[in-house]
Amino acid sequence: MIERFLFNREWKVVSKWTVLTFDIAIVTLSFVLAYLIRFNLSLNFDVDMLKKQIPLVWCMFIVGFLITGSYKGVVRHTGIKDVYNIFNAICLSSIGLIVCIVANRYFGFIDAFTIPLSIIIINSLIAFIGLTAARYFFKSIYDYLISKKGGNVKNVIIYGAGESGIITHHTLTNHSKMSVRVVGFIDDDLQKVGKHINGVRVFSKEVLSEEFVLIQGISEIIFCIQRIEPNKLRLLVDEVVNLPVKVKIVPPIEDWINGELKMSQIKNVQIEDLLNRQSIEIHNDNVNKDFFGQTIMVTGAAGSIGSELVRQICRHKYEGLILIDQAESALYDLQQELKQSGFHNFIPIVGDVTDKRNMQNLINEHRPTRFFHAAAYKHVPLMEANPYEAVKVNVLGTKNLVDLCIDHNVEKFVFVSTDKAVNPTNVMGASKRIAEMYISCRQQEGKTKFITTRFGNVLGSNGSVIPLFKKQIEKGGPLTVTHKDITRYFMTIPEASQLVLEAGAMGKGGEIFIFDMGESVKIFDLAKNMIKLSGLRYPEDIDIKFTGLRPGEKLYEELLANGENTLPTYHEKIMISKVRDIDYNLIKSIIDELCVSNLFFKDNVIPLMKKIVPEYISNNSHYCKFDQKGKNPEQIKLDKVLD
């Protein structure tokens, strides 16, 4: 019967007035017990006087409960805050009673209100114990029955017994829409191990085993360690990722909603959380000053990097913001997102950077002072098969904008490049390097300050490996990796965008900015970790298939080309690449020839690209035939080292 009462949907949350009535009944009982204790468990007191005093006790305690709201808590989720409210209500009510009694003694209003002060004190203690015990009694009954019933109960372990872990415990146990039982805390602090927090035992991490997980019925392990380094988190996750549990993580405190942790914020550990690199802090004051009162134009504004650039630019004070992209649907989605976020000072324009006449009209109309060029084709295999488009967009498109910015005296032009432009082995990387070189050629000719940024793969960007792996896991696998030893550098989209903005602020013109991206990540290890984080096993549940290097693909990416070194900046993680000297007039003329050949003499395109970029040596591509005559002894020596 009790079980039916507790699990009946209508009674899961008892009416607050029912709780208030129940509390008054406990206070009444405690008042009677206080008299009995005061008079040595005998009836040597005026019972009729007691009956007359009870209404006054009711009034005072009702006022106390109403003021503190102690009766509004959900009984089955009673916590520390509820106990505080009960304590405050009793203190407030007892003080009210004492004031009434003392006033009655001096003025003699009603004889029945001469309650001994010792009884009020005894009543306060008994009432506090009774109200608290009653709540925890029903809470314990509910927890016992729900664990006995099973079904929807979820057993979890909280990794971290600090303040964040305690708050997480409170959030889990007080969530009304799901039944969660915290089996225990895990902590490295030996002073905490073996003790109990909120009635839950603290274990050492040595207890974590498949046997322990199965016996306790644990389905989730939640990491609640604040300000943990990615490398340390990766090591901790590695210790539990092979267990048959889901691994989740609590976000940093600064990301909590209004300072409170919500159930919806406890997410599965993502592969992004485990990358072995420190986040780069950006000096936003420099960006604020650089953007103040400026008109900013962004190409590729609806892409992965471009859209994040726009989101971050919108947080600064600028005069105008023009968003250009040829992808109509993506630009519309960005427009709606910005409007819903409260940003309205921007103009979305569907346009193509290779259409020089249209771009000239746009620059004439809007007169930008800051230009961020993120529009580009970036997929290596596709560009290897379509060199015409790579040259048209990545080279000619950039050339058009550079020329127009010089003609219209745009103050700063920031170019978004890639680490694939370093010692390129594919058409895409070579096209981006040629764009860098053209910018260097024109840097000397106008007032525009040209700044280039290079960075590696961006997590979650369109076409990146992580979204691909997620889709393959959803379909049941296998995951496809091109080579067992292939490695890549990774960074987050917000980080990459912040770097671009910071580069634009600090750049004086002519620099290529690179930054410390930490250690490169082995894609094979990344794939295995993603399988494990999905609660699956490799290779039993999902296998990994090696498909071979794609045309133009490298095993290892680089940030510096041969003959380059770096110069420091005021930021320890951001550096300037000191590029090798080039013959600007010669290179500029060959790039002009390349753009013409791309239109009329397509067979000359790849040889011209290799002539402009001598370090461009094709890999696993049918364009390797053009390397035989172009290789110099230094390049042959380099190939042997790489092999």
C-alpha positions as CSV (number, residue, x, y, z in Angstrom):
1,M,0.0,0.0,0.0
2,I,2.8,2.4,0.9
3,E,4.6,1.5,-2.3
4,R,1.4,2.2,-4.3
5,F,1.0,5.5,-2.5
6,L,4.6,6.6,-3.1
7,F,4.7,5.6,-6.8
8,N,1.3,7.0,-7.7
9,R,1.9,9.8,-10.1
10,E,-0.5,12.1,-8.4
11,W,1.2,11.7,-5.0
12,K,4.8,11.8,-6.2
13,V,4.8,15.5,-5.3
14,V,2.6,16.0,-2.3
15,S,0.7,19.3,-2.0
16,K,2.6,22.0,-0.1
17,W,-0.5,22.5,2.1
18,T,-0.5,18.9,3.0
19,V,3.2,19.2,4.0
20,L,2.4,22.3,6.1
21,T,-0.5,20.5,7.9
22,F,1.9,17.6,8.6
23,D,4.6,20.0,9.9
24,I,2.0,21.6,12.3
25,A,1.0,18.2,13.6
26,I,4.7,17.4,14.3
27,V,5.1,20.8,16.1
28,T,2.0,20.1,18.2
29,L,3.3,16.7,19.2
30,S,6.7,18.2,20.0
31,F,5.1,20.9,22.2
32,V,3.3,18.2,24.2
33,L,6.5,16.2,24.5
34,A,8.3,19.3,25.7
35,Y,5.8,19.6,28.6
36,L,6.2,16.0,29.5
37,I,10.0,16.3,29.5
38,R,9.9,19.5,31.5
39,F,7.8,17.8,34.2
40,N,9.7,14.5,34.3
41,L,7.4,12.6,32.0
42,S,4.4,13.2,34.3
43,L,1.2,15.0,34.0
44,N,2.0,17.4,36.9
45,F,1.0,20.4,34.9
46,D,-2.2,22.2,33.9
47,V,-3.5,20.3,30.8
48,D,-6.2,22.8,30.2
49,M,-3.7,25.6,30.1
50,L,-1.7,23.5,27.5
51,K,-4.7,23.2,25.3
52,K,-5.1,27.0,25.3
53,Q,-1.5,27.6,24.5
54,I,-1.5,25.3,21.4
55,P,-3.3,27.7,19.1
56,L,-0.7,30.4,19.9
57,V,2.0,27.8,19.0
58,W,0.2,27.0,15.8
59,C,-0.1,30.7,14.7
60,M,3.6,31.4,15.4
61,F,4.8,28.3,13.6
62,I,2.5,28.8,10.6
63,V,3.9,32.3,10.3
64,G,7.5,30.9,10.5
65,F,6.8,28.2,7.9
66,L,5.1,30.7,5.5
67,I,8.0,33.2,5.8
68,T,10.8,30.6,5.2
69,G,8.8,28.4,2.7
70,S,10.1,25.3,4.4
71,Y,6.9,23.4,3.5
72,K,7.4,24.0,-0.3
73,G,10.3,21.5,-0.7
74,V,9.7,18.1,-2.4
75,V,9.9,15.7,0.6
76,R,11.5,12.8,-1.4
77,H,14.3,15.2,-2.5
78,T,15.1,16.7,0.9
79,G,18.6,18.2,1.1
80,I,20.7,20.5,3.1
81,K,18.9,23.6,2.0
82,D,15.6,22.1,3.2
83,V,17.1,21.5,6.6
84,Y,18.3,25.1,6.7
85,N,14.8,26.3,6.0
86,I,13.4,24.1,8.8
87,F,16.0,25.5,11.2
88,N,15.3,29.1,10.2
89,A,11.5,28.5,10.5
90,I,11.8,27.0,14.0
91,C,14.2,29.8,15.2
92,L,11.8,32.5,13.8
93,S,8.7,30.9,15.4
94,S,10.4,30.3,18.8
95,I,11.7,33.9,18.9
96,G,8.1,35.1,18.1
97,L,6.8,32.9,21.0
98,I,9.4,34.3,23.4
99,V,8.5,37.9,22.5
100,C,4.8,37.2,23.0
101,I,5.4,35.5,26.4
102,V,7.8,38.3,27.6
103,A,5.4,41.0,26.5
104,N,2.5,39.1,28.2
105,R,4.4,38.9,31.5
106,Y,4.9,42.7,31.6
107,F,1.5,43.7,30.4
108,G,-0.6,40.7,31.7
109,F,-2.8,40.3,28.6
110,I,-3.7,36.6,28.9
111,D,-2.8,34.2,31.7
112,A,-2.8,31.2,29.3
113,F,0.2,32.6,27.4
114,T,2.6,32.3,30.4
115,I,4.6,29.4,28.8
116,P,7.8,28.5,30.6
117,L,10.8,29.5,28.4
118,S,12.5,26.2,29.0
119,I,9.5,24.5,27.3
120,I,10.0,26.7,24.2
121,I,13.6,25.7,24.0
122,I,12.9,22.0,24.5
123,N,10.1,22.3,21.9
124,S,12.4,23.9,19.4
125,L,14.9,21.1,19.7
126,I,12.3,18.3,19.5
127,A,10.5,20.1,16.6
128,F,13.7,20.4,14.6
129,I,14.6,16.8,15.1
130,G,11.1,15.7,14.4
131,L,10.6,17.7,11.2
132,T,14.0,16.8,9.8
133,A,13.7,13.1,10.7
134,A,10.2,12.8,9.2
135,R,11.5,14.2,5.9
136,Y,14.5,11.9,5.8
137,F,12.3,9.0,6.8
138,F,10.0,9.4,3.8
139,K,13.0,10.1,1.6
140,S,14.7,6.9,2.8
141,I,11.5,4.9,2.3
142,Y,11.1,6.3,-1.2
143,D,14.8,5.6,-2.1
144,Y,14.5,2.0,-0.7
145,L,11.3,1.2,-2.6
146,I,12.5,2.7,-5.8
147,S,15.8,0.8,-5.6
148,K,13.8,-2.4,-4.9
149,K,11.5,-1.6,-7.7
150,G,14.4,-1.1,-10.1
151,G,13.3,-0.3,-13.7
152,N,14.1,3.3,-14.3
153,V,16.7,3.7,-11.5
154,K,20.1,4.8,-12.7
155,N,23.1,4.0,-10.6
156,V,26.0,6.4,-11.0
157,I,29.5,7.0,-9.6
158,I,30.7,10.6,-9.2
159,Y,34.4,11.0,-9.8
160,G,35.6,13.9,-7.6
161,A,34.4,14.4,-4.0
162,G,35.1,18.2,-4.0
163,E,32.5,21.0,-4.1
164,S,31.7,20.4,-7.7
165,G,31.0,16.7,-7.0
166,I,28.8,17.5,-4.0
167,I,26.8,20.0,-6.1
168,T,26.5,17.3,-8.8
169,H,25.2,14.8,-6.2
170,H,22.5,17.4,-5.1
171,T,21.5,18.1,-8.7
172,L,21.2,14.3,-9.6
173,T,19.2,13.4,-6.5
174,N,16.9,16.4,-6.6
175,H,16.0,16.1,-10.3
176,S,12.3,15.3,-10.3
177,K,12.0,13.8,-13.8
178,M,14.4,10.9,-13.3
179,S,15.4,8.5,-10.6
180,V,19.2,8.4,-9.9
181,R,21.0,6.7,-7.1
182,V,24.6,7.8,-6.4
183,V,26.5,4.7,-5.4
184,G,29.6,6.5,-4.3
185,F,32.2,9.1,-4.9
186,I,35.7,8.4,-6.3
187,D,38.6,10.6,-5.0
188,D,42.4,10.5,-4.9
189,D,42.5,12.3,-1.5
190,L,43.2,9.6,1.1
191,Q,41.7,11.8,3.8
192,K,38.3,11.6,2.1
193,V,38.5,7.9,1.2
194,G,36.3,5.7,3.5
195,K,34.2,8.7,4.7
196,H,30.7,9.6,3.8
197,I,29.4,12.7,2.1
198,N,25.6,13.2,2.2
199,G,25.4,9.6,3.3
200,V,27.4,8.4,0.2
201,R,30.7,6.7,0.7
202,V,33.9,7.9,-0.8
203,F,36.0,5.2,-2.6
204,S,39.5,5.2,-3.9
205,K,39.9,4.8,-7.7
206,E,41.4,1.4,-7.1
207,V,37.9,-0.1,-6.6
208,L,36.9,0.7,-10.2
209,S,36.8,-2.6,-11.9
210,E,34.3,-4.4,-14.1
211,E,33.3,-6.6,-11.2
212,F,32.6,-3.6,-9.0
213,V,30.6,-1.9,-11.8
214,L,28.5,-5.1,-12.4
215,I,27.8,-5.8,-8.7
216,Q,26.8,-2.2,-8.0
217,G,24.8,-2.0,-11.3
218,I,26.6,1.2,-12.2
219,S,25.6,2.7,-15.6
220,E,27.5,6.0,-15.6
221,I,30.6,7.6,-14.2
222,I,30.5,11.4,-14.0
223,F,33.7,13.4,-13.8
224,C,33.3,16.5,-11.6
225,I,36.8,17.8,-11.4
226,Q,37.1,21.6,-12.2
227,R,40.0,23.1,-14.1
228,I,41.5,19.8,-15.0
229,E,44.1,19.7,-17.7
230,P,43.1,17.8,-20.9
231,N,46.1,15.5,-20.5
232,K,45.1,14.6,-17.0
233,L,41.5,14.1,-17.9
234,R,42.6,11.9,-20.8
235,L,44.5,9.7,-18.4
236,L,41.6,9.4,-16.0
237,V,39.2,8.6,-18.8
238,D,41.6,6.0,-20.1
239,E,41.3,4.2,-16.7
240,V,37.6,3.8,-16.9
241,V,36.8,3.9,-20.6
242,N,37.1,0.1,-21.0
243,L,34.4,-0.4,-18.2
244,P,30.8,-1.1,-19.4
245,V,29.6,2.3,-18.4
246,K,28.9,5.7,-20.0
247,V,31.5,8.4,-19.2
248,K,30.1,11.9,-18.6
249,I,31.6,15.2,-17.5
250,V,30.3,18.3,-15.6
251,P,31.1,21.6,-17.4
252,P,33.3,24.3,-15.8
253,I,31.5,26.4,-13.2
254,E,31.6,29.5,-15.4
255,D,29.3,27.7,-17.9
256,W,26.6,26.8,-15.3
257,I,23.3,28.5,-15.9
258,N,22.9,31.4,-13.4
259,G,25.5,29.8,-11.2
260,E,23.5,26.6,-10.9
261,L,24.3,23.2,-12.5
262,K,21.4,21.7,-14.5
263,M,20.9,18.1,-15.5
264,S,21.0,19.0,-19.2
265,Q,24.6,20.3,-18.8
266,I,26.0,17.0,-17.7
267,K,27.2,15.7,-21.1
268,N,29.0,12.6,-22.4
269,V,32.7,13.1,-22.5
270,Q,33.6,14.3,-26.0
271,I,36.8,13.5,-27.9
272,E,37.4,17.3,-27.8
273,D,37.7,17.2,-24.0
274,L,40.7,14.7,-24.3
275,L,43.0,16.5,-26.7
276,N,46.4,16.8,-25.2
277,R,46.8,20.6,-25.5
278,Q,46.1,23.7,-23.5
279,S,43.6,26.3,-24.6
280,I,45.0,29.5,-25.7
281,E,43.9,32.7,-23.9
282,I,43.3,35.6,-26.2
283,H,43.7,39.3,-25.3
284,N,40.2,40.5,-26.2
285,D,41.1,44.1,-25.2
286,N,43.4,44.3,-28.3
287,V,40.5,43.1,-30.5
288,N,38.1,45.6,-28.9
289,K,40.3,48.5,-29.7
290,D,41.0,47.3,-33.2
291,F,37.3,46.8,-34.1
292,F,35.9,50.0,-32.5
293,G,34.2,52.1,-35.1
294,Q,35.3,49.8,-38.0
295,T,33.4,48.4,-40.9
296,I,34.2,44.7,-41.2
297,M,33.7,42.4,-44.2
298,V,33.9,38.6,-43.8
299,T,34.0,36.2,-46.8
300,G,33.1,32.6,-46.3
301,A,30.9,33.9,-43.4
302,A,28.6,30.9,-43.3
303,G,31.4,28.3,-43.1
304,S,32.8,26.7,-40.0
305,I,35.5,29.2,-39.3
306,G,33.7,32.2,-40.9
307,S,30.5,31.7,-38.9
308,E,32.4,31.5,-35.6
309,L,34.4,34.6,-36.7
310,V,31.1,36.4,-37.2
311,R,29.7,35.3,-33.8
312,Q,32.8,36.6,-32.0
313,I,32.9,39.8,-34.0
314,C,29.3,40.5,-33.0
315,R,30.4,40.8,-29.4
316,H,32.5,43.8,-30.1
317,K,31.6,47.4,-30.9
318,Y,32.0,48.0,-34.6
319,E,30.4,50.3,-37.1
320,G,29.2,47.7,-39.7
321,L,29.5,44.0,-40.5
322,I,29.1,42.6,-44.0
323,L,28.7,38.8,-44.4
324,I,29.5,37.3,-47.8
325,D,29.0,33.6,-48.8
326,Q,27.9,31.8,-51.9
327,A,26.1,29.1,-49.8
328,E,22.6,30.6,-49.6
329,S,21.1,28.1,-47.1
330,A,24.0,28.3,-44.7
331,L,24.0,32.1,-44.8
332,Y,20.3,32.1,-44.1
333,D,20.8,29.9,-41.1
334,L,23.5,32.1,-39.8
335,Q,21.3,35.2,-40.3
336,Q,18.5,33.6,-38.3
337,E,20.9,32.5,-35.5
338,L,22.3,36.0,-35.1
339,K,18.9,37.6,-35.0
340,Q,17.7,35.2,-32.4
341,S,20.8,36.0,-30.3
342,G,19.9,39.7,-30.4
343,F,22.4,40.8,-33.1
344,H,21.0,43.0,-35.8
345,N,23.9,45.2,-37.0
346,F,25.0,43.1,-39.9
347,I,24.2,42.7,-43.7
348,P,24.2,39.2,-45.2
349,I,25.1,39.1,-48.9
350,V,25.1,36.1,-51.3
351,G,28.2,36.5,-53.3
352,D,31.2,34.8,-55.0
353,V,34.7,36.0,-54.3
354,T,35.7,35.0,-57.9
355,D,33.2,37.5,-59.3
356,K,35.6,40.5,-59.2
357,R,33.1,43.0,-60.6
358,N,30.5,42.2,-57.9
359,M,33.1,42.2,-55.1
360,Q,34.3,45.6,-56.4
361,N,30.7,46.9,-56.2
362,L,30.3,45.6,-52.7
363,I,33.5,47.1,-51.5
364,N,32.6,50.4,-53.1
365,E,29.2,50.4,-51.4
366,H,30.2,49.4,-47.9
367,R,33.8,50.7,-47.7
368,P,35.2,48.1,-45.3
369,T,38.2,49.0,-43.2
370,R,38.8,45.4,-41.9
371,F,38.7,42.4,-44.2
372,F,38.6,38.7,-43.1
373,H,39.0,36.3,-46.0
374,A,37.8,32.8,-44.9
375,A,36.2,31.7,-48.2
376,A,38.1,28.7,-49.7
377,Y,37.8,25.1,-50.9
378,K,39.5,22.9,-48.3
379,H,38.8,19.2,-49.0
380,V,42.0,17.6,-50.1
381,P,40.7,14.7,-52.2
382,L,38.1,16.8,-53.9
383,M,40.5,19.5,-54.9
384,E,43.0,16.9,-56.1
385,A,40.3,15.8,-58.5
386,N,39.2,19.4,-59.3
387,P,42.3,21.6,-59.6
388,Y,40.5,24.1,-61.7
389,E,38.1,25.0,-58.8
390,A,41.0,25.0,-56.3
391,V,42.9,27.6,-58.4
392,K,39.8,29.5,-59.3
393,V,38.6,30.0,-55.7
394,N,41.7,29.7,-53.5
395,V,44.1,31.6,-55.8
396,L,42.1,33.8,-58.1
397,G,39.4,34.5,-55.5
398,T,42.1,35.7,-53.0
399,K,44.0,37.6,-55.8
400,N,40.8,39.5,-56.6
401,L,40.2,40.5,-53.0
402,V,43.8,41.5,-52.4
403,D,43.9,43.7,-55.5
404,L,40.6,45.3,-54.6
405,C,41.6,46.0,-51.0
406,I,44.8,47.7,-52.2
407,D,42.8,49.8,-54.7
408,H,40.3,50.9,-52.0
409,N,42.9,51.4,-49.3
410,V,41.4,48.8,-46.9
411,E,43.4,49.1,-43.7
412,K,43.8,45.4,-42.8
413,F,43.3,42.2,-44.7
414,V,43.4,38.9,-42.6
415,F,43.8,35.7,-44.6
416,V,42.8,32.4,-43.2
417,S,45.3,29.8,-44.4
418,T,46.1,26.2,-43.4
419,D,49.0,24.0,-42.2
420,K,48.5,22.1,-45.5
421,A,50.1,25.0,-47.2
422,V,53.4,24.0,-45.6
423,N,55.5,21.7,-47.8
424,P,52.3,20.9,-49.7
425,T,51.7,17.4,-51.1
426,N,48.3,18.2,-52.7
427,V,46.5,20.7,-54.9
428,M,44.6,22.3,-52.0
429,G,47.6,23.0,-49.9
430,A,49.6,24.3,-52.9
431,S,46.7,26.6,-53.8
432,K,46.7,28.1,-50.3
433,R,50.4,28.5,-50.3
434,I,50.3,30.3,-53.7
435,A,47.6,32.6,-52.2
436,E,50.0,33.3,-49.2
437,M,52.8,34.1,-51.7
438,Y,50.6,36.5,-53.7
439,I,49.7,38.3,-50.5
440,S,53.4,38.7,-49.8
441,C,54.0,40.1,-53.2
442,R,51.3,42.7,-53.0
443,Q,52.2,43.6,-49.3
444,Q,54.9,45.9,-50.7
445,E,52.7,47.8,-53.0
446,G,49.9,49.5,-51.1
447,K,48.8,50.8,-47.7
448,T,46.8,47.7,-46.8
449,K,48.3,45.6,-44.0
450,F,48.1,41.9,-45.0
451,I,48.1,39.3,-42.2
452,T,48.0,35.5,-42.7
453,T,47.1,32.9,-40.1
454,R,48.0,29.2,-40.3
455,F,46.4,26.5,-38.2
456,G,45.7,22.8,-38.3
457,N,42.5,20.8,-38.4
458,V,39.4,22.3,-36.7
459,L,37.3,20.1,-34.5
460,G,33.7,19.8,-35.7
461,S,34.2,21.7,-38.9
462,N,32.4,20.6,-42.1
463,G,34.2,17.5,-43.4
464,S,36.5,17.0,-40.5
465,V,37.2,13.5,-39.2
466,I,35.3,13.7,-35.9
467,P,31.8,14.3,-37.4
468,L,32.6,11.5,-39.9
469,F,33.5,9.1,-37.1
470,K,30.3,10.0,-35.2
471,K,28.2,9.2,-38.3
472,Q,30.0,5.9,-38.8
473,I,29.5,4.9,-35.2
474,E,25.8,5.7,-35.5
475,K,25.6,3.4,-38.5
476,G,27.4,0.6,-36.6
477,G,30.8,1.1,-38.2
478,P,33.4,0.3,-39.3
479,L,35.4,3.5,-38.8
480,T,37.6,4.4,-41.7
481,V,41.2,5.6,-41.1
482,T,43.5,6.1,-44.0
483,H,46.7,5.0,-42.3
484,K,47.6,3.5,-38.9
485,D,50.3,6.1,-38.3
486,I,48.6,9.2,-39.6
487,T,48.6,12.2,-37.2
488,R,47.0,15.6,-37.2
489,Y,47.0,18.8,-35.1
490,F,43.6,19.8,-33.8
491,M,42.1,22.9,-32.3
492,T,38.5,24.0,-31.5
493,I,36.6,26.3,-33.8
494,P,36.3,29.1,-31.2
495,E,40.0,29.0,-30.6
496,A,40.8,29.1,-34.3
497,S,38.5,32.1,-34.7
498,Q,40.0,33.9,-31.7
499,L,43.5,33.4,-33.2
500,V,42.4,35.0,-36.4
501,L,40.9,38.0,-34.6
502,E,44.0,38.4,-32.4
503,A,46.3,38.2,-35.4
504,G,44.3,40.9,-37.1
505,A,44.7,43.1,-34.0
506,M,48.4,42.6,-33.5
507,G,49.5,42.3,-37.1
508,K,51.5,45.2,-38.6
509,G,51.5,43.7,-42.1
510,G,53.4,40.9,-43.9
511,E,53.3,38.4,-41.0
512,I,52.2,34.8,-41.1
513,F,51.0,33.8,-37.6
514,I,51.2,30.3,-36.3
515,F,50.8,29.1,-32.7
516,D,51.6,26.3,-30.4
517,M,49.0,23.6,-31.0
518,G,50.4,21.0,-28.6
519,E,51.1,17.5,-29.6
520,S,49.8,16.0,-32.8
521,V,47.0,13.4,-32.4
522,K,47.2,9.9,-33.8
523,I,44.0,9.4,-35.8
524,F,43.9,5.7,-35.0
525,D,44.0,6.4,-31.3
526,L,41.3,9.1,-31.7
527,A,39.1,6.5,-33.5
528,K,39.5,4.0,-30.7
529,N,38.7,6.5,-28.0
530,M,35.6,7.6,-29.8
531,I,34.4,4.0,-30.0
532,K,35.0,3.6,-26.3
533,L,33.3,6.9,-25.3
534,S,30.2,5.8,-27.2
535,G,30.0,2.8,-24.8
536,L,31.1,0.3,-27.4
537,R,34.2,-1.9,-27.7
538,Y,36.9,-2.1,-30.3
539,P,37.0,-4.4,-32.3
540,E,34.1,-6.5,-30.8
541,D,31.3,-3.9,-31.4
542,I,32.9,-1.6,-34.0
543,D,36.0,-2.3,-36.1
544,I,38.4,0.2,-37.7
545,K,39.2,-0.2,-41.4
546,F,42.4,1.1,-43.0
547,T,41.6,2.5,-46.4
548,G,45.1,3.8,-47.5
549,L,46.2,7.4,-47.9
550,R,44.0,9.4,-50.2
551,P,45.4,11.3,-53.2
552,G,47.6,14.2,-51.9
553,E,47.3,13.2,-48.2
554,K,50.2,13.5,-45.8
555,L,51.0,11.2,-42.9
556,Y,52.1,14.2,-40.8
557,E,51.2,17.9,-41.0
558,E,53.7,20.7,-40.5
559,L,53.4,24.3,-39.4
560,L,56.7,25.5,-40.8
561,A,58.1,25.1,-44.3
562,N,61.7,24.4,-45.2
563,G,63.9,27.4,-44.6
564,E,61.4,29.0,-42.2
565,N,61.7,29.7,-38.5
566,T,59.7,31.7,-36.0
567,L,59.8,35.0,-34.1
568,P,58.1,35.5,-30.7
569,T,55.1,37.8,-30.1
570,Y,53.8,39.2,-26.8
571,H,51.7,36.0,-26.5
572,E,53.8,33.0,-25.6
573,K,51.7,30.6,-27.7
574,I,51.5,32.8,-30.8
575,M,54.5,33.1,-33.1
576,I,55.3,34.7,-36.4
577,S,56.7,32.6,-39.2
578,K,59.8,34.1,-40.8
579,V,59.4,32.9,-44.4
580,R,62.1,32.4,-46.9
581,D,62.8,35.2,-49.4
582,I,61.2,35.1,-52.8
583,D,61.4,37.0,-56.0
584,Y,58.2,39.0,-55.7
585,N,58.1,40.3,-59.3
586,L,58.8,36.8,-60.8
587,I,56.3,35.0,-58.5
588,K,53.6,37.6,-59.1
589,S,54.0,37.2,-62.9
590,I,53.8,33.4,-62.7
591,I,50.7,33.6,-60.5
592,D,49.1,35.8,-63.1
593,E,50.0,33.3,-65.7
594,L,48.6,30.5,-63.5
595,C,45.2,32.2,-63.3
596,V,45.1,32.6,-67.1
597,S,46.2,29.1,-67.7
598,N,43.5,27.8,-65.4
599,L,40.9,29.3,-67.8
600,F,42.5,28.3,-71.1
601,F,45.4,25.9,-70.7
602,K,44.5,23.5,-67.9
603,D,47.3,21.1,-68.7
604,N,49.8,23.8,-67.6
605,V,48.2,24.4,-64.2
606,I,49.9,21.7,-62.1
607,P,53.4,22.3,-63.5
608,L,53.0,26.0,-62.9
609,M,51.9,25.4,-59.4
610,K,55.0,23.3,-58.8
611,K,57.1,26.0,-60.3
612,I,55.7,28.7,-58.0
613,V,56.0,26.4,-54.9
614,P,59.2,24.3,-55.4
615,E,58.5,22.4,-52.1
616,Y,55.1,21.2,-53.6
617,I,55.8,17.4,-54.1
618,S,52.7,15.4,-54.8
619,N,52.0,12.3,-52.7
620,N,50.0,9.3,-53.7
621,S,48.6,11.3,-56.7
622,H,48.7,11.0,-60.4
623,Y,50.3,14.5,-60.4
624,C,53.5,12.8,-59.1
625,K,54.6,12.5,-62.8
626,F,55.2,16.3,-62.8
627,D,57.7,16.0,-59.9
628,Q,60.4,14.0,-61.6
629,K,61.9,16.8,-63.6
630,G,61.2,19.4,-61.0
631,K,62.8,17.8,-58.0
632,N,66.1,19.3,-56.9
633,P,68.7,17.4,-54.8
634,E,67.5,19.1,-51.6
635,Q,63.9,17.8,-52.2
636,I,65.1,14.3,-53.0
637,K,67.1,14.3,-49.7
638,L,64.0,15.5,-47.9
639,D,61.9,12.7,-49.3
640,K,64.4,10.1,-48.1
641,V,64.3,11.5,-44.6
642,L,60.5,11.5,-44.6
643,D,60.4,7.9,-45.9
